[in-house]
Amino acid sequence: MKSLNAFFRKELIEGIRTHKFIIIITAIMFFAVADPAMLKLLPDILKSQMEMIDISKMKFDQFTAMANYTKDLFQISTFVIILALSGLIAGEKSNKTLTIPVSMGCNVYGIIGGKFFLYGIFLIIASMVGMLTAYYYSGIIFGNSFDIIPALKAGALFGLYFLFVLSIVNFYSSFFNKAFMAGIMSLITIYLMRAVEGLVNFKRFFPTYILGDASAFDLSLKSDTIISIAVALLAIVALNLLAALKLKRTELSNG
């Protein structure tokens, strides 16, 4: 517990110093405001550029704005989050800054746990705040198409998805000394998983499957989504444990 608290505080200071929190929240909040605004302006843009298009047949409402926001959360915000956090462990390995803490009694589980809990809590809060901002702002522009509960559910599901992304980053970051490599492998894994998910019949066993339910903005959880949530939670625990074991067997044992 002492190791977890120590690295929680350390990462909080480090995250503020390196602007990681600002980078991540900007990537999430930017689209919460930009997507509804761009969708509102899109008819005028299309009308001025292509006069032959019948704008009246195109649908512009809160649901469309929110659906666009979830796409950007996956495609672009995921990219930013991974690159911002890819050096969480790899950077420490490269700079050999873990030797002293371990020699003073810190254990690997506390190191991984401190990093995971700090950024995990932050990612969940950022996801919820971003989704609620997109919901209220798009509601102001287009009027409400659905109740706030599905938006809250979507924010929670994206928060869980970001926890999975963080765990993937921790896993690869424990194997590489270069943050770039950890980031690239994390991006390949996440985007490939999402692509393959649509081609197989057992997609409910993919942690990324929860994004489909989040983007639907339904009131209830689908049974397949519940399975995907369980798989995501198991994957989060397993990936962080594997990251800790990797550190224990290599870098730290040599220190």
C-alpha positions as CSV (number, residue, x, y, z in Angstrom):
1,M,0.0,0.0,0.0
2,K,2.9,2.4,0.8
3,S,4.3,1.8,-2.7
4,L,1.0,2.4,-4.3
5,N,0.5,5.7,-2.5
6,A,4.0,6.8,-3.2
7,F,3.7,6.2,-6.9
8,F,0.2,7.6,-7.0
9,R,1.6,10.9,-5.6
10,K,4.7,10.7,-7.8
11,E,2.6,10.3,-11.0
12,L,0.3,13.1,-10.0
13,I,3.3,15.5,-9.7
14,E,4.8,14.1,-12.9
15,G,1.5,14.3,-14.8
16,I,1.1,17.9,-13.9
17,R,4.7,18.7,-14.7
18,T,4.6,17.1,-18.1
19,H,1.0,18.3,-18.9
20,K,-0.3,14.8,-19.5
21,F,-3.6,15.6,-17.8
22,I,-4.1,18.7,-19.9
23,I,-3.2,16.8,-23.1
24,I,-5.7,14.0,-22.4
25,I,-8.6,16.2,-21.2
26,T,-8.1,18.5,-24.3
27,A,-8.3,15.5,-26.6
28,I,-11.6,14.4,-25.0
29,M,-13.2,17.8,-24.5
30,F,-12.3,19.3,-27.8
31,F,-14.6,17.0,-29.7
32,A,-17.4,17.3,-27.1
33,V,-17.7,20.9,-28.2
34,A,-16.4,20.8,-31.8
35,D,-18.6,17.9,-33.1
36,P,-22.0,19.5,-32.4
37,A,-20.8,22.8,-33.7
38,M,-19.4,21.4,-36.9
39,L,-22.6,19.4,-37.5
40,K,-24.6,22.5,-37.0
41,L,-22.5,24.3,-39.6
42,L,-22.3,21.3,-42.0
43,P,-25.6,22.1,-43.9
44,D,-24.4,25.6,-44.8
45,I,-21.0,24.3,-45.8
46,L,-22.4,21.6,-48.0
47,K,-25.0,24.0,-49.5
48,S,-22.3,26.5,-50.5
49,Q,-19.9,23.9,-51.9
50,M,-22.4,21.5,-53.6
51,E,-25.6,23.1,-54.6
52,M,-27.0,19.9,-56.1
53,I,-27.2,18.2,-52.7
54,D,-30.7,18.1,-51.1
55,I,-29.8,19.1,-47.5
56,S,-33.4,18.5,-46.3
57,K,-32.9,14.7,-46.6
58,M,-29.8,14.7,-44.3
59,K,-30.3,14.2,-40.6
60,F,-28.8,16.6,-38.2
61,D,-29.8,16.1,-34.5
62,Q,-28.4,15.5,-31.1
63,F,-28.1,11.7,-31.7
64,T,-26.0,12.2,-34.8
65,A,-23.7,14.7,-33.0
66,M,-23.2,12.3,-30.1
67,A,-22.6,9.4,-32.4
68,N,-19.9,11.5,-34.2
69,Y,-18.4,12.3,-30.8
70,T,-18.1,8.6,-29.9
71,K,-16.3,7.9,-33.2
72,D,-13.8,10.7,-32.5
73,L,-13.3,9.4,-28.9
74,F,-12.3,6.0,-30.3
75,Q,-10.3,7.1,-33.4
76,I,-8.5,10.2,-32.2
77,S,-8.7,10.5,-28.4
78,T,-7.5,6.9,-28.1
79,F,-4.5,7.8,-30.2
80,V,-3.7,10.8,-28.0
81,I,-4.2,8.9,-24.7
82,I,-1.9,6.1,-25.8
83,L,0.9,8.5,-27.0
84,A,0.6,10.6,-23.8
85,L,0.9,7.5,-21.5
86,S,3.1,5.2,-23.5
87,G,6.2,6.2,-21.4
88,L,4.6,5.5,-18.0
89,I,6.8,2.4,-17.5
90,A,9.0,2.4,-20.6
91,G,10.3,5.9,-19.8
92,E,11.2,4.8,-16.3
93,K,13.0,1.7,-17.6
94,S,14.9,3.7,-20.1
95,N,16.0,6.3,-17.6
96,K,16.6,3.7,-14.9
97,T,14.6,5.6,-12.4
98,L,13.0,2.5,-10.8
99,T,16.1,1.1,-9.2
100,I,16.2,3.5,-6.3
101,P,12.5,3.2,-5.3
102,V,12.8,-0.6,-5.4
103,S,16.0,-0.6,-3.3
104,M,14.1,1.5,-0.8
105,G,11.3,-1.1,-0.5
106,C,8.8,-0.3,-3.2
107,N,7.3,-3.3,-4.9
108,V,6.3,-3.7,-8.5
109,Y,2.6,-4.2,-7.8
110,G,2.6,-0.8,-6.0
111,I,4.4,0.8,-8.9
112,I,1.9,-0.5,-11.5
113,G,-1.0,0.1,-9.2
114,G,-0.1,3.7,-8.4
115,K,0.2,4.5,-12.0
116,F,-3.0,2.7,-13.0
117,F,-5.2,4.1,-10.3
118,L,-4.2,7.7,-10.8
119,Y,-4.7,7.7,-14.6
120,G,-7.6,5.3,-14.4
121,I,-9.5,7.6,-12.1
122,F,-8.7,10.6,-14.3
123,L,-9.7,8.8,-17.5
124,I,-13.1,7.8,-16.0
125,I,-13.8,11.3,-14.8
126,A,-12.7,12.8,-18.1
127,S,-14.8,10.4,-20.1
128,M,-17.9,11.2,-18.0
129,V,-17.3,15.0,-18.2
130,G,-16.7,14.8,-21.9
131,M,-19.9,12.8,-22.6
132,L,-22.0,15.1,-20.5
133,T,-20.5,18.2,-22.1
134,A,-21.3,16.8,-25.6
135,Y,-24.8,15.8,-24.4
136,Y,-25.7,19.2,-23.0
137,Y,-24.0,21.2,-25.8
138,S,-25.6,19.2,-28.6
139,G,-28.9,19.5,-26.8
140,I,-28.6,23.3,-26.7
141,I,-27.9,23.3,-30.5
142,F,-30.3,20.6,-31.7
143,G,-32.7,20.0,-28.9
144,N,-32.7,16.7,-26.9
145,S,-33.2,13.5,-28.8
146,F,-32.9,11.2,-25.8
147,D,-32.6,11.2,-22.0
148,I,-29.4,11.9,-20.1
149,I,-29.2,8.3,-18.7
150,P,-28.0,6.7,-22.0
151,A,-25.3,9.5,-22.1
152,L,-24.2,8.6,-18.6
153,K,-24.1,4.9,-19.6
154,A,-22.0,5.8,-22.7
155,G,-19.6,7.8,-20.5
156,A,-19.2,4.9,-18.1
157,L,-18.6,2.4,-20.9
158,F,-16.0,4.7,-22.5
159,G,-14.4,5.1,-19.1
160,L,-14.1,1.3,-18.8
161,Y,-12.7,1.1,-22.4
162,F,-10.1,3.8,-21.5
163,L,-9.1,1.6,-18.5
164,F,-8.5,-1.2,-20.9
165,V,-6.4,1.1,-23.1
166,L,-4.4,2.1,-20.1
167,S,-3.8,-1.5,-19.2
168,I,-2.7,-2.3,-22.7
169,V,-0.2,0.6,-22.5
170,N,1.1,-0.6,-19.1
171,F,1.5,-4.1,-20.5
172,Y,3.6,-3.1,-23.6
173,S,5.4,-0.4,-21.7
174,S,6.7,-3.1,-19.3
175,F,8.3,-4.9,-22.3
176,F,9.9,-2.0,-24.1
177,N,12.4,0.6,-23.0
178,K,11.2,3.0,-25.7
179,A,7.9,4.7,-25.2
180,F,7.5,4.9,-29.0
181,M,7.4,1.2,-29.4
182,A,5.0,0.7,-26.5
183,G,2.7,3.3,-28.0
184,I,2.9,1.8,-31.5
185,M,2.1,-1.8,-30.2
186,S,-0.8,-0.4,-28.1
187,L,-2.3,1.4,-31.1
188,I,-1.9,-1.6,-33.4
189,T,-3.6,-3.9,-30.8
190,I,-6.5,-1.6,-30.1
191,Y,-7.3,-0.6,-33.7
192,L,-6.8,-4.2,-34.9
193,M,-9.0,-5.5,-32.2
194,R,-11.8,-3.1,-33.2
195,A,-11.4,-4.0,-36.9
196,V,-11.4,-7.8,-36.4
197,E,-14.3,-7.5,-33.9
198,G,-16.7,-6.8,-36.8
199,L,-15.6,-9.9,-38.8
200,V,-16.2,-12.6,-36.2
201,N,-19.2,-14.2,-34.5
202,F,-17.7,-14.1,-31.0
203,K,-17.2,-10.3,-30.9
204,R,-18.9,-10.1,-27.5
205,F,-15.6,-11.5,-26.1
206,F,-13.7,-8.4,-27.3
207,P,-13.3,-5.6,-24.7
208,T,-13.8,-3.1,-27.5
209,Y,-17.3,-4.4,-28.2
210,I,-18.7,-2.2,-25.4
211,L,-18.1,0.8,-27.7
212,G,-20.9,-0.3,-30.0
213,D,-23.4,-0.3,-27.1
214,A,-22.0,3.1,-25.9
215,S,-22.5,4.6,-29.4
216,A,-26.1,3.3,-29.6
217,F,-27.3,5.4,-26.6
218,D,-29.8,2.9,-25.5
219,L,-31.2,2.9,-22.0
220,S,-30.4,-0.7,-21.2
221,L,-27.3,-2.9,-21.4
222,K,-27.4,-5.7,-24.0
223,S,-26.6,-9.2,-22.7
224,D,-23.6,-9.3,-25.1
225,T,-22.3,-6.0,-23.7
226,I,-22.4,-7.5,-20.1
227,I,-20.2,-10.3,-21.3
228,S,-17.8,-7.8,-23.0
229,I,-17.7,-5.8,-19.7
230,A,-16.7,-8.9,-17.8
231,V,-14.0,-9.7,-20.3
232,A,-12.7,-6.1,-20.2
233,L,-12.5,-6.2,-16.4
234,L,-10.6,-9.6,-16.5
235,A,-8.3,-8.3,-19.2
236,I,-7.6,-5.1,-17.1
237,V,-6.6,-7.2,-14.1
238,A,-4.6,-9.7,-16.1
239,L,-2.7,-7.1,-18.2
240,N,-1.6,-5.1,-15.1
241,L,-0.5,-8.3,-13.3
242,L,1.5,-9.4,-16.3
243,A,3.1,-5.9,-16.5
244,A,4.1,-6.2,-12.8
245,L,5.5,-9.7,-13.3
246,K,7.5,-8.6,-16.3
247,L,9.1,-5.8,-14.3
248,K,9.8,-8.1,-11.4
249,R,11.5,-10.7,-13.6
250,T,13.6,-8.3,-15.7
251,E,14.4,-4.8,-15.0
252,L,13.9,-4.7,-11.2
253,S,15.5,-8.0,-10.5
254,N,18.6,-6.7,-12.2
255,G,18.5,-3.5,-10.2
